[in-house]
Amino acid sequence: MNLINNFINKLFVNVEKLNFSWRVIVPTLFILCISCLTLKNTNPDIPFFMSTFSKQLIWIVLGCMVFFMVQWFRVQFLHEYAYHLYLVIMILIFITLFMPIIGGSSRWIIIGNLSFQPSEIGKLLLVFTLARFISDYQGKIDDIKLLLISLGIALVPCFIIFIQPDFGTAIVYAFLVLPMLFWGGVQVFYLFSIIAPFISIISAFDLTVFSIWMLIFSIVLYLHQPKIIYGSINFIINIFCGILSPFIWNNILYNHQRDRILTLLNPMNDPQGAGYQVIQSMTAIGSGGFWGKGLGSGTQTQLRFLPVRDTDFIISVIGEEMGLFGIVLLLIAFSMIFYWFIGFADTMSNKFCSLSLIGFASILFVHLIVNMGMTVGLFPVTGLPVPFLSYGGSFLLTCFLILGLANNMISQNI
């Protein structure tokens, strides 16, 4: 009995008064209202109780409950058991490789009629693991060791998720480590060294582009003047990545991933196939103009030309029906949320919580940027939903959990 009581005391804290910041609640409520208005008019012919609008309302209520529940959660528990939780989620993500394939990938652990996507909650556990490692070892080991170990922590689950395959979620895992290392004080040049091999792989598809990139990379190396051994190794790695590019294209990428990249370069190569979604999305956004056509009046949306308009391409619906004005308002609301995260992270003395806030903001940021980019043909179609906007239960709950944990950390560290 004492063991259970001790565990409960470790897990929860007695909160006499809940503290909330309207600076983040107001923009979040605004985004949720836009989501509900959009979903309500997306499928007007579907009965209310079967519509995504009614289901979204249920998920919002559940999300609010999650937000309030985690206010009693003890933040110190996350710091103390971050590595244990990371190990558990790693095992669960690995198990998904042996699960039945659904929709072309094996992302879910299926037990009877229940399914669970561990990579979704894994984003948060990766944030806690990186936050603990960076906060514990910052200043105790040199930047290169800190960078390499942090990179290993992020890329191991990233690789497993990539071969599920789930390219969108893999991007989130890979991206998380960069802003958290920057916030942890790692030199910008070392972060540039992480990104450089990926640029080398992409640019190697064109010899001229690759040559220009390597010239730029050489200039950066010269200006930074790293140790000769480190600079030489860095240069060789990037050359090798460029040479490896055809092998990655032919043997590692799946067919649908290659199709998405080719569609990104030129959607008109396959206007009725792989390029259809992007073409219809850009048509919808372009036809909306500045003020939009009005809620429920978008032709691309209402005539069903625009696919997956409730989730992946909900930004396209807003662009068509609310115009550039609606998208700008959304960006202002998201900017207020990001400012709230970064502002408190900058003033917080607890390094673990400060890094966690940056990690939370990074998750929401990459989801927003990649989704908006893919709707206008700047990124491949990856299936990443927009925080608080796209229809979807698990990710919406994750967003509320992020907001709740962030508010909890701020309240306990004021």
Rosetta blueprint (number, residue, H / E / L):
1 M L
2 N H
3 L H
4 I H
5 N H
6 N H
7 F H
8 I H
9 N H
10 K H
11 L H
12 F E
13 V L
14 N L
15 V L
16 E L
17 K L
18 L L
19 N L
20 F L
21 S L
22 W H
23 R H
24 V H
25 I H
26 V H
27 P H
28 T H
29 L H
30 F H
31 I H
32 L H
33 C H
34 I H
35 S H
36 C H
37 L H
38 T H
39 L H
40 K H
41 N H
42 T H
43 N L
44 P L
45 D L
46 I L
47 P L
48 F H
49 F H
50 M H
51 S L
52 T H
53 F H
54 S H
55 K H
56 Q H
57 L H
58 I H
59 W H
60 I H
61 V H
62 L H
63 G H
64 C H
65 M H
66 V H
67 F H
68 F H
69 M H
70 V H
71 Q H
72 W H
73 F E
74 R L
75 V H
76 Q H
77 F H
78 L H
79 H H
80 E H
81 Y L
82 A H
83 Y H
84 H H
85 L H
86 Y H
87 L H
88 V H
89 I H
90 M H
91 I H
92 L H
93 I H
94 F H
95 I H
96 T H
97 L H
98 F H
99 M L
100 P L
101 I L
102 I E
103 G L
104 G L
105 S E
106 S L
107 R L
108 W L
109 I E
110 I E
111 I E
112 G L
113 N L
114 L E
115 S E
116 F E
117 Q L
118 P H
119 S H
120 E H
121 I H
122 G H
123 K H
124 L H
125 L H
126 L H
127 V H
128 F H
129 T H
130 L H
131 A H
132 R H
133 F H
134 I H
135 S H
136 D H
137 Y H
138 Q E
139 G L
140 K L
141 I E
142 D L
143 D H
144 I H
145 K H
146 L H
147 L H
148 L H
149 I H
150 S H
151 L H
152 G H
153 I H
154 A H
155 L H
156 V H
157 P H
158 C H
159 F H
160 I H
161 I H
162 F H
163 I L
164 Q L
165 P L
166 D L
167 F H
168 G H
169 T H
170 A H
171 I H
172 V H
173 Y H
174 A H
175 F H
176 L H
177 V H
178 L H
179 P H
180 M H
181 L H
182 F H
183 W H
184 G L
185 G L
186 V L
187 Q L
188 V H
189 F H
190 Y H
191 L H
192 F H
193 S H
194 I H
195 I H
196 A H
197 P H
198 F H
199 I H
200 S H
201 I H
202 I H
203 S H
204 A L
205 F L
206 D L
207 L H
208 T H
209 V H
210 F H
211 S H
212 I H
213 W H
214 M H
215 L H
216 I H
217 F H
218 S H
219 I H
220 V H
221 L H
222 Y H
223 L H
224 H H
225 Q L
226 P L
227 K L
228 I H
229 I H
230 Y H
231 G H
232 S H
233 I H
234 N H
235 F H
236 I H
237 I H
238 N H
239 I H
240 F H
241 C H
242 G H
243 I H
244 L H
245 S H
246 P H
247 F H
248 I H
249 W H
250 N H
251 N H
252 I H
253 L L
254 Y L
255 N H
256 H H
257 Q H
258 R H
259 D H
260 R H
261 I H
262 L H
263 T H
264 L H
265 L H
266 N L
267 P H
268 M H
269 N H
270 D L
271 P L
272 Q L
273 G L
274 A L
275 G L
276 Y H
277 Q H
278 V H
279 I H
280 Q H
281 S H
282 M H
283 T H
284 A H
285 I H
286 G H
287 S H
288 G H
289 G L
290 F L
291 W L
292 G L
293 K L
294 G L
295 L L
296 G L
297 S L
298 G L
299 T H
300 Q H
301 T H
302 Q H
303 L L
304 R L
305 F L
306 L L
307 P L
308 V L
309 R L
310 D L
311 T L
312 D L
313 F L
314 I H
315 I H
316 S H
317 V H
318 I H
319 G H
320 E H
321 E H
322 M L
323 G H
324 L H
325 F H
326 G H
327 I H
328 V H
329 L H
330 L H
331 L H
332 I H
333 A H
334 F H
335 S H
336 M H
337 I H
338 F H
339 Y H
340 W H
341 F H
342 I H
343 G H
344 F H
345 A H
346 D H
347 T H
348 M L
349 S L
350 N L
351 K H
352 F H
353 C H
354 S H
355 L H
356 S H
357 L H
358 I H
359 G H
360 F H
361 A H
362 S H
363 I H
364 L H
365 F H
366 V H
367 H H
368 L H
369 I H
370 V H
371 N H
372 M H
373 G H
374 M H
375 T H
376 V L
377 G L
378 L L
379 F L
380 P L
381 V L
382 T L
383 G L
384 L L
385 P L
386 V L
387 P L
388 F L
389 L L
390 S L
391 Y L
392 G L
393 G H
394 S H
395 F H
396 L H
397 L H
398 T H
399 C H
400 F H
401 L H
402 I H
403 L H
404 G H
405 L H
406 A H
407 N H
408 N H
409 M H
410 I H
411 S H
412 Q H
413 N H
414 I L
